[in-house]
């Protein structure tokens, strides 16, 4: 298998992961961070599937925290579209290299080595996938994780940073998202338009080319997080509906007898 040339973050976060890092996945912990609200979105589980509730109009990013103790390749797809190339996603495509115990924030569609178009939650018709004629997998975040192929000691020489060809033969690769989300939405009668990811403002985000030879053609792990609006997740039975707060009553009634005597005072005459 020839070496593949893949995009990697130019500066990876070097912070060591906390012992109990939160997120979905094993080799890496995947979370969704709302950049507008400044908070990590809580994960809701149903039938073994992870969901997050997005706020329409808010920018967000997918955070990949490497927990494997070795370099990983993360092939990231949003709404069934590869975030680097814009192609309909499959696990054979390029991704980001995340160093051992490092973290990477994927905040937008890659436009060049130093620019991205920010992700933001939006209605299905305004999503990048729908606007490019691929609406079937809107509402799904997929991350395929690959381990690096072990090289013999003599092979550890600094390779040139150049574009190599992909392997000539490759087993058919499954896409990083499926149409099950749309099916579940249809059955649940969503309260509003399904949520997708838009092609937002341009911002600086520098990366560089590097080389990563995969240990296998199929990913070691695929992590999937589905997302929709809070109202739609409530309609699908994934998030519990909010409870109506009880209004306090200033005059609830007459004074009742106490349940028992006070433990310090004991019973009093006439009690």
LOVEX-811600 format. One record per residue (C-alpha): residue in three letters; x, y, z. Coordinates in Angstrom, 3 decimals. Each point is the difference from the previous one (the first is absolute). Layout:
% residues N
+------+----------+----------+----------+
: rest :       xx :       yy :       zz :
+------+----------+----------+----------+
:  Ala :        X :        Y :        Z :
...
+------+----------+----------+----------+
//
This chain:
% residues 271
+------+----------+----------+----------+
: rest :       xx :       yy :       zz :
+------+----------+----------+----------+
:  Unk :    0.000 :    0.000 :    0.000 :
:  Unk :    1.472 :    3.357 :   -0.989 :
:  Unk :    0.176 :    2.851 :    2.430 :
:  Unk :   -2.972 :    2.309 :   -0.119 :
:  Unk :    0.367 :    3.741 :    0.188 :
:  Unk :   -2.482 :    1.403 :    2.460 :
:  Unk :   -0.790 :    3.292 :    1.636 :
:  Unk :    1.174 :    0.485 :    3.557 :
:  Unk :   -0.398 :    2.872 :    2.416 :
:  Unk :    3.108 :    2.179 :   -0.126 :
:  Unk :   -0.036 :    0.481 :    3.756 :
:  Unk :   -1.730 :   -2.721 :    1.993 :
:  Unk :   -1.053 :    0.635 :    3.570 :
:  Unk :    2.616 :   -1.575 :    2.235 :
:  Unk :   -2.081 :   -0.167 :    3.155 :
:  Unk :   -0.294 :   -3.433 :    1.568 :
:  Unk :   -3.536 :   -1.282 :    0.199 :
:  Unk :   -1.648 :   -0.177 :    3.428 :
:  Unk :   -0.356 :   -3.478 :    1.435 :
:  Unk :   -3.761 :   -0.001 :   -0.532 :
:  Unk :   -0.325 :    1.864 :   -3.300 :
:  Unk :   -3.608 :    0.364 :   -1.072 :
:  Unk :   -1.184 :   -0.759 :   -3.518 :
:  Unk :   -1.202 :   -2.732 :   -2.336 :
:  Unk :    2.448 :   -2.671 :   -1.126 :
:  Unk :    2.857 :   -2.124 :    1.240 :
:  Unk :    3.203 :    0.760 :   -1.948 :
:  Unk :   -0.968 :    3.662 :   -0.002 :
:  Unk :   -2.616 :    1.940 :    1.917 :
:  Unk :   -2.228 :    1.921 :   -2.408 :
:  Unk :   -1.991 :    2.972 :    1.256 :
:  Unk :   -1.921 :    2.858 :   -1.603 :
:  Unk :    0.808 :    3.481 :    1.286 :
:  Unk :   -2.390 :    2.917 :   -0.554 :
:  Unk :    2.367 :    2.884 :   -0.787 :
:  Unk :   -2.734 :    2.630 :    0.212 :
:  Unk :   -1.276 :   -1.101 :    3.410 :
:  Unk :    3.471 :   -0.944 :    1.237 :
:  Unk :   -0.929 :   -3.443 :    1.289 :
:  Unk :    0.311 :   -3.681 :   -0.773 :
:  Unk :   -3.322 :   -1.464 :   -1.093 :
:  Unk :   -1.326 :   -2.754 :    2.276 :
:  Unk :   -0.442 :   -3.435 :   -1.554 :
:  Unk :   -3.356 :   -1.790 :    0.132 :
:  Unk :   -0.187 :   -3.748 :   -0.586 :
:  Unk :   -2.780 :   -2.083 :   -1.510 :
:  Unk :    0.279 :   -3.575 :   -1.311 :
:  Unk :    3.783 :    0.205 :    0.181 :
:  Unk :    0.165 :    3.134 :   -2.153 :
:  Unk :    1.431 :    3.350 :    1.112 :
:  Unk :   -1.854 :    3.271 :   -0.676 :
:  Unk :    0.664 :    3.681 :    0.672 :
:  Unk :   -2.392 :    2.941 :   -0.243 :
:  Unk :    1.220 :    2.913 :   -2.114 :
:  Unk :   -1.233 :    3.586 :    0.070 :
:  Unk :   -0.834 :    1.339 :   -3.496 :
:  Unk :    2.388 :    2.782 :   -0.977 :
:  Unk :    2.735 :   -0.982 :    2.469 :
:  Unk :    3.497 :   -0.854 :   -1.240 :
:  Unk :    1.478 :   -3.271 :    1.256 :
:  Unk :    3.038 :   -2.233 :   -0.272 :
:  Unk :    0.726 :   -3.713 :    0.304 :
:  Unk :    2.672 :   -0.663 :    2.622 :
:  Unk :    2.137 :   -3.152 :   -0.349 :
:  Unk :    1.977 :   -0.939 :    3.132 :
:  Unk :    2.459 :   -2.793 :   -0.691 :
:  Unk :   -0.153 :   -2.575 :    2.814 :
:  Unk :    1.866 :   -2.792 :   -1.802 :
:  Unk :    3.572 :    0.724 :    1.094 :
:  Unk :    1.121 :    0.082 :   -3.646 :
:  Unk :   -0.558 :    2.154 :   -3.086 :
:  Unk :   -3.421 :   -0.335 :   -1.625 :
:  Unk :   -1.436 :    1.012 :   -3.342 :
:  Unk :   -3.493 :    1.498 :    0.367 :
:  Unk :   -2.089 :    0.060 :   -3.182 :
:  Unk :   -2.823 :    2.404 :    0.824 :
:  Unk :   -3.339 :    0.267 :   -1.790 :
:  Unk :   -2.869 :    2.400 :    0.654 :
:  Unk :   -3.398 :   -0.775 :   -1.525 :
:  Unk :    1.620 :   -2.699 :   -2.156 :
:  Unk :    2.598 :    2.410 :   -1.455 :
:  Unk :    3.778 :   -0.171 :    0.586 :
:  Unk :    1.015 :    3.212 :    1.788 :
:  Unk :    3.323 :    0.237 :   -1.892 :
:  Unk :   -0.931 :   -0.717 :   -3.604 :
:  Unk :   -3.759 :    0.586 :   -0.132 :
:  Unk :   -0.449 :   -3.441 :   -1.567 :
:  Unk :   -2.762 :   -2.377 :    1.030 :
:  Unk :    1.663 :   -1.619 :    2.989 :
:  Unk :    1.661 :   -3.398 :    0.185 :
:  Unk :    2.569 :   -1.406 :    2.395 :
:  Unk :    2.663 :   -0.196 :   -2.732 :
:  Unk :    0.352 :    3.785 :   -0.210 :
:  Unk :    2.461 :    2.420 :    1.577 :
:  Unk :   -0.306 :    1.270 :    3.549 :
:  Unk :    1.870 :    1.645 :    2.854 :
:  Unk :    2.916 :   -1.546 :    1.885 :
:  Unk :   -0.417 :    0.383 :    3.767 :
:  Unk :    3.058 :   -0.592 :    2.155 :
:  Unk :    0.079 :   -2.319 :    3.012 :
:  Unk :   -2.017 :    1.490 :    2.879 :
:  Unk :   -0.521 :    3.194 :   -2.006 :
:  Unk :   -3.227 :    1.732 :   -0.982 :
:  Unk :   -1.251 :    1.426 :   -3.278 :
:  Unk :   -2.911 :    2.355 :   -0.677 :
:  Unk :   -1.663 :   -0.326 :   -3.409 :
:  Unk :   -1.939 :    3.253 :   -0.341 :
:  Unk :   -0.865 :    0.252 :   -3.682 :
:  Unk :    0.124 :   -1.161 :   -3.607 :
:  Unk :    3.633 :    0.057 :   -1.196 :
:  Unk :    0.456 :    2.606 :   -2.777 :
:  Unk :    3.817 :    0.100 :   -0.112 :
:  Unk :    2.994 :   -0.733 :    2.209 :
:  Unk :   -0.740 :    3.113 :    2.051 :
:  Unk :   -3.751 :    0.705 :   -0.369 :
:  Unk :   -3.272 :   -1.697 :    0.935 :
:  Unk :   -3.713 :    0.831 :   -0.356 :
:  Unk :   -1.471 :   -0.246 :    3.492 :
:  Unk :   -2.542 :   -2.663 :    0.957 :
:  Unk :   -3.314 :    1.326 :    1.268 :
:  Unk :   -3.319 :   -1.648 :    0.803 :
:  Unk :   -2.672 :    0.887 :   -2.528 :
:  Unk :   -3.163 :   -1.260 :   -1.678 :
:  Unk :    0.280 :   -2.980 :   -2.329 :
:  Unk :   -0.492 :    2.022 :   -3.248 :
:  Unk :    2.833 :    2.387 :    1.000 :
:  Unk :    2.433 :   -2.794 :    0.909 :
:  Unk :    3.108 :   -0.422 :   -2.160 :
:  Unk :   -0.960 :   -3.612 :   -0.771 :
:  Unk :   -3.482 :    0.961 :   -1.216 :
:  Unk :    1.309 :    2.967 :   -1.990 :
:  Unk :    2.369 :   -2.371 :   -1.819 :
:  Unk :   -2.762 :   -2.536 :   -0.737 :
:  Unk :    0.739 :   -2.506 :    2.808 :
:  Unk :   -2.654 :    0.421 :    2.722 :
:  Unk :   -0.435 :   -3.677 :    0.942 :
:  Unk :    2.492 :   -0.102 :    2.879 :
:  Unk :   -0.563 :    3.433 :    1.518 :
:  Unk :    0.154 :   -0.114 :    3.795 :
:  Unk :    2.900 :   -2.450 :    0.387 :
:  Unk :    3.583 :    0.572 :    1.169 :
:  Unk :    2.344 :   -2.891 :   -0.793 :
:  Unk :    3.639 :   -0.551 :    0.987 :
:  Unk :    1.922 :   -3.020 :   -1.332 :
:  Unk :    3.155 :   -0.677 :    2.005 :
:  Unk :    3.075 :   -1.765 :   -1.396 :
:  Unk :    3.160 :   -1.154 :    1.728 :
:  Unk :    3.409 :    0.556 :   -1.591 :
:  Unk :    1.722 :   -2.980 :   -1.588 :
:  Unk :    3.005 :   -1.126 :    1.997 :
:  Unk :    3.232 :    0.546 :   -1.939 :
:  Unk :    3.300 :   -1.879 :    0.363 :
:  Unk :    2.784 :    1.850 :    1.817 :
:  Unk :    1.958 :    0.689 :   -3.204 :
:  Unk :   -3.058 :    1.667 :   -1.545 :
:  Unk :   -0.070 :    2.855 :    2.516 :
:  Unk :    1.628 :    2.597 :   -2.228 :
:  Unk :   -1.574 :    3.405 :   -0.582 :
:  Unk :   -2.090 :   -0.410 :   -3.192 :
:  Unk :   -0.514 :    2.913 :   -2.400 :
:  Unk :   -3.295 :    1.838 :    0.302 :
:  Unk :   -1.426 :   -0.780 :   -3.420 :
:  Unk :   -3.253 :   -1.166 :   -1.479 :
:  Unk :   -0.091 :   -3.776 :   -0.420 :
:  Unk :   -2.590 :   -1.982 :   -1.879 :
:  Unk :   -2.650 :   -1.954 :    1.853 :
:  Unk :    0.242 :   -3.811 :   -0.160 :
:  Unk :   -0.951 :   -1.335 :   -3.419 :
:  Unk :   -2.215 :   -2.716 :    1.449 :
:  Unk :   -2.321 :    0.594 :    2.901 :
:  Unk :   -2.994 :   -1.805 :    1.425 :
:  Unk :   -3.266 :    1.916 :   -0.410 :
:  Unk :   -0.291 :    2.449 :    2.867 :
:  Unk :   -3.234 :    0.676 :    1.807 :
:  Unk :   -1.153 :    3.608 :    0.365 :
:  Unk :    0.380 :    1.697 :    3.376 :
:  Unk :   -3.715 :    0.626 :    0.389 :
:  Unk :   -3.248 :   -1.797 :   -0.688 :
:  Unk :   -3.547 :    0.887 :   -0.911 :
:  Unk :   -1.425 :   -1.429 :    3.225 :
:  Unk :   -0.115 :    3.462 :    1.549 :
:  Unk :   -2.442 :    1.288 :   -2.601 :
:  Unk :   -2.134 :   -3.129 :    0.432 :
:  Unk :   -0.172 :    0.476 :    3.772 :
:  Unk :   -0.855 :    3.659 :   -0.480 :
:  Unk :   -2.877 :   -0.879 :   -2.327 :
:  Unk :   -1.435 :   -2.498 :    2.471 :
:  Unk :    0.278 :    2.449 :    2.878 :
:  Unk :   -1.769 :    2.895 :   -1.741 :
:  Unk :    2.559 :    2.711 :    0.842 :
:  Unk :   -1.299 :    3.178 :    1.560 :
:  Unk :    1.967 :    2.137 :   -2.458 :
:  Unk :    2.349 :   -0.214 :   -2.984 :
:  Unk :    2.868 :   -2.470 :    0.560 :
:  Unk :    3.338 :    1.585 :    0.865 :
:  Unk :    3.015 :   -0.027 :   -2.328 :
:  Unk :    3.427 :    1.627 :   -0.249 :
:  Unk :    0.538 :    3.163 :   -2.010 :
:  Unk :    2.995 :    1.317 :   -1.956 :
:  Unk :    0.782 :    3.047 :    2.120 :
:  Unk :    2.432 :    2.877 :    0.327 :
:  Unk :    3.609 :   -0.297 :   -1.095 :
:  Unk :    2.589 :   -0.169 :    2.762 :
:  Unk :    3.685 :   -0.799 :    0.395 :
:  Unk :    0.865 :   -3.593 :    0.922 :
:  Unk :    3.486 :   -1.137 :   -1.010 :
:  Unk :    0.935 :   -3.607 :   -0.839 :
:  Unk :    2.797 :   -1.690 :   -1.931 :
:  Unk :    0.480 :   -3.123 :   -2.077 :
:  Unk :    1.515 :   -3.068 :    1.658 :
:  Unk :    0.211 :   -3.742 :   -0.589 :
:  Unk :   -1.877 :   -2.741 :    1.798 :
:  Unk :   -0.004 :   -3.656 :   -1.012 :
:  Unk :   -3.082 :   -1.765 :    1.317 :
:  Unk :    0.312 :   -3.281 :    1.856 :
:  Unk :   -3.099 :   -1.250 :   -1.838 :
:  Unk :   -2.353 :    1.101 :   -2.754 :
:  Unk :   -2.982 :   -0.126 :    2.319 :
:  Unk :   -0.163 :    2.297 :    3.046 :
:  Unk :    0.835 :   -1.266 :    3.460 :
:  Unk :   -3.086 :    1.845 :    1.262 :
:  Unk :   -2.839 :    2.092 :   -1.423 :
:  Unk :   -1.676 :    2.493 :    2.328 :
:  Unk :   -3.393 :    1.426 :   -0.936 :
:  Unk :   -1.842 :    2.858 :    1.687 :
:  Unk :   -3.381 :    1.067 :   -1.328 :
:  Unk :   -1.317 :    3.499 :    0.551 :
:  Unk :   -3.236 :    1.944 :   -0.353 :
:  Unk :   -1.829 :    2.854 :    1.670 :
:  Unk :   -1.119 :   -0.402 :    3.607 :
:  Unk :   -3.656 :    0.089 :   -1.075 :
:  Unk :    0.523 :   -2.833 :   -2.492 :
:  Unk :    1.895 :   -2.139 :    2.515 :
:  Unk :   -2.920 :    0.463 :    2.392 :
:  Unk :   -2.431 :   -1.008 :   -2.774 :
:  Unk :    2.069 :   -3.139 :   -0.696 :
:  Unk :   -0.048 :   -0.962 :    3.679 :
:  Unk :    3.767 :    0.433 :    0.405 :
:  Unk :   -0.160 :    2.994 :    2.343 :
:  Unk :   -2.602 :    0.224 :    2.756 :
:  Unk :   -2.408 :    2.930 :   -0.414 :
:  Unk :    0.552 :    2.838 :    2.458 :
:  Unk :   -2.154 :   -0.122 :    3.108 :
:  Unk :   -2.312 :    2.887 :    0.768 :
:  Unk :    1.317 :    1.723 :    3.133 :
:  Unk :   -2.337 :   -0.151 :    3.007 :
:  Unk :   -1.292 :    3.439 :    0.902 :
:  Unk :    0.330 :    0.580 :    3.770 :
:  Unk :   -3.173 :    0.814 :    1.898 :
:  Unk :    0.264 :    2.774 :    2.588 :
:  Unk :   -3.027 :   -1.346 :    1.946 :
:  Unk :   -0.080 :   -3.784 :   -0.431 :
:  Unk :   -2.472 :   -0.722 :    2.815 :
:  Unk :   -0.240 :   -0.513 :    3.785 :
:  Unk :    2.802 :   -0.985 :    2.380 :
:  Unk :    0.352 :   -3.829 :    0.187 :
:  Unk :    1.149 :   -2.014 :    3.022 :
:  Unk :    3.715 :   -0.731 :    0.104 :
:  Unk :    1.124 :   -3.415 :   -1.161 :
:  Unk :    1.836 :   -0.769 :    3.247 :
:  Unk :    1.376 :    1.701 :    3.102 :
:  Unk :    3.158 :    2.058 :   -0.322 :
:  Unk :    2.978 :   -2.298 :    0.817 :
:  Unk :    1.523 :    2.519 :    2.462 :
:  Unk :   -3.079 :    1.303 :    1.705 :
:  Unk :   -2.056 :   -3.153 :    0.174 :
:  Unk :   -3.771 :    0.084 :    0.409 :
:  Unk :   -1.470 :    3.137 :    1.528 :
:  Unk :   -3.125 :    0.241 :    2.101 :
:  Unk :   -3.055 :    0.330 :   -2.182 :
:  Unk :    1.768 :   -1.405 :   -3.090 :
+------+----------+----------+----------+
//
